[in-house]
Amino acid sequence: MKDMMTKEEFIKRKEQGKTFLVIAEEEGDSITPISLYRRMNGKKKFLLESSQLHQDKGRYSYLGCNPYGEVKSVGTEVERTTYGQIEKLQDNVLQVLEEVIAPTQVESPFPFCGGAVGYIGYDVIRQYENIGADLHDPLNIPEVHLLLYREFIVYDHLRQKLSFVYVCRKDDSADYEEVYERLQVYKNEVLEGEETEGNEIQSTLSFTSSITETEFCDMVETAKEHIRAGDIFQVVLSQRLQSECIGDPFALYRKLRIANPSPYMFYIDFQDYVVLGSSPESLLSVRDDKVMTNPIAGTRPRGKTKREDEEIEKELLGNEKERAEHMMLVDLGRNDIGRVSEIGSVTIDKYMKVEKYSHVMHIVSEVYGTLRKRMSGFDALAYCLPAGTVSGAPKIRAMEIINELEKEKRNVYAGAVGYVSFSGNLDMALAIRTMVVKDEKAYVQAGAGIVYDSDPVAEYEETLNKARALLEVMK
């Protein structure tokens, strides 16, 4: 196999007690991440990729199947599985995850070098803050669910190369010949396997909401009363839509990635259900000691013509309400990042720029910091979850009001989807423009930021505009 390390180098690194990657490289110019995914013959498969329109994030796509373990939780009831051994714990799930990942220095050409792939739901905040009574979960899925991978595939779009990767950790008993054989089998299964063709989606094309338009507008009016009373400045209220969905959810993902290319595109098959999406927003990225979040607030539908599009963009950037809301959420992001960053290191590298997607445009900023010594990416996750852009300001009081007004758990929506690597690096998208498919039903949730002069009907329409990219792939 090409670019496989020598046996001597393998033995040397094992003796040093390091975590390292064994990589077998192949040409990738005649294959795509989509066809790779369809050739993988395993369970609990994932695909993480980024639109080529977003070249800063779009170099690598990651794929994998057959995880060696997983971590999932509801509240403080955590289930940790490793090589088939199940352990039930009463603990903070992020602390359990940090123990499982055991971040260590890893020499890797890729940002992701094995680890956990999945989601951390909005409701994990209950382990840190009392935001009110626990709500009903009609989806009946874990609040947190992460799959653990030591073998995975990297597709390098820049070099048109394919890397089959095995992560050798300190506790790994596999010798060079075993690792070589595993990678050889993995490579042959994928490169010589047949592409599976799933059934096209059959849908009623009609989505029903968890609430009526009138009920949503009543929620907005109640939120505005809290704002006038000085409880909060802003709160994000959402509605969940569902539809019948029979067939292969991967067909939906393929349509979505074309219809709504985004910096974060993901498809994760948890076996009992699927989470797929196309998110424009990073909740949190940690690479080495650099931490970043990119608040998105201020939304308009796309114009029908280029001229109309430009006029809408100009109006959006000139709208005082949208600018004030965005600045407030940038400040909130700066505060969250500041809690885990070195004093004086927090900067805003991109400020109030418009990014355009298939159905909407947003005002976007990027906030950076240098991670404080003795702080980890897990600490940063605990401080940043959930984002102010899906909760409000002040964050805790806004979440209490959300808990009073919304009658169901948000679960995946408004949480984070992505990876946490063995190196301690992580890249988690905000779980918006995200769909859960379970038991032949598809669920989509979208929210709108409510401020003192919000028009309830306009905010209701904004939730539908945000959901539309996902709704239309059902057609």
Secondary structure, 3 states (H helix, E strand, C coil): CECCCCHHHHHHHHHHCCEEEEEEEEECCCCCHHHHHHHCCCCCCEEEECCCCCCCCCCEEEEECCCCEEEEEECCEEEEEECCEEEEEECCHHHHHHHHHCCCCEECCCCCCCEEEEEECHHHHHHCCCCCCCCECCCCCCCEEEEEECEEEEEECCCCEEEEEEEECCCCCCCHHHHHHHHHHHHHHHHHCCCCCCCCCECCCCCEECCCHHHHHHHHHHHHHHHHCCCCCEEEEEEEEEEECECCHHHHHHHHHHHCCCCEEEEEECCCEEEEEEECCEEEEEECCEEEECCEEEEEECCCCHHHHHHHHHHHHHCHHHHHHHHHHHHHHHHHHHCCECCCCCEEEEEEEEEECCCEEEEEEEEEEEECCCCCHHHHHHHHCCCHHHCEECHHHHHHHHHHHCCECCCCCCCEEEEEECCCCEEEEECCCEEEEECCEEEEEEEEEECCCCCHHHHHHHHHHHHHHHHHCCC
